[in-house]
Amino acid sequence: MMVCLDADCVIYFVERNPDWGPTLTARIAAVRAAGDSIAASDLVRTECLTGPLAKGDTALVSDYQTFFADPTLKMLPLTSAVCE
């Protein structure tokens, strides 16, 4: 099974949102422990980086770049099939 994360999930996970961060961390760990994969699209990357880039928050940009560079994360190119 592949679990595709939307931007909100990635933002809460990377930014360690106090309400949703722990839940997402546990869920991602459970998915990986079950042998399933985690994916995100290039559009999710764009949505996540928009705020930090606009604010010049280089530390947060770096956190997102680390997340998206994780070799266990499958990045889905933005194609019409992904959009549909």
KACOR-V687599 format. One record per residue. N is the residue number from 1. SS is DSSP state (alpha for helix, beta for strand, coil for the rest). Layout:
# KACOR-V687599
n: <N N>
ss: <SS SS>
This chain:
# KACOR-V687599
n: <1 2 3 4 5 6 7 8 9 10 11 12 13 14 15 16 17 18 19 20 21 22 23 24 25 26 27 28 29 30 31 32 33 34 35 36 37 38 39 40 41 42 43 44 45 46 47 48 49 50 51 52 53 54 55 56 57 58 59 60 61 62 63 64 65 66 67 68 69 70 71 72 73 74 75 76 77 78 79 80 81 82 83 84>
ss: <coil beta beta beta coil coil alpha alpha alpha alpha alpha alpha alpha alpha coil coil coil coil coil coil alpha alpha alpha alpha alpha alpha alpha alpha alpha alpha alpha alpha alpha coil coil coil beta beta beta beta beta alpha alpha alpha alpha alpha alpha alpha alpha alpha alpha alpha alpha alpha alpha coil coil alpha alpha alpha alpha alpha alpha alpha alpha alpha alpha alpha alpha coil coil coil beta beta beta beta coil coil coil alpha alpha alpha alpha coil>
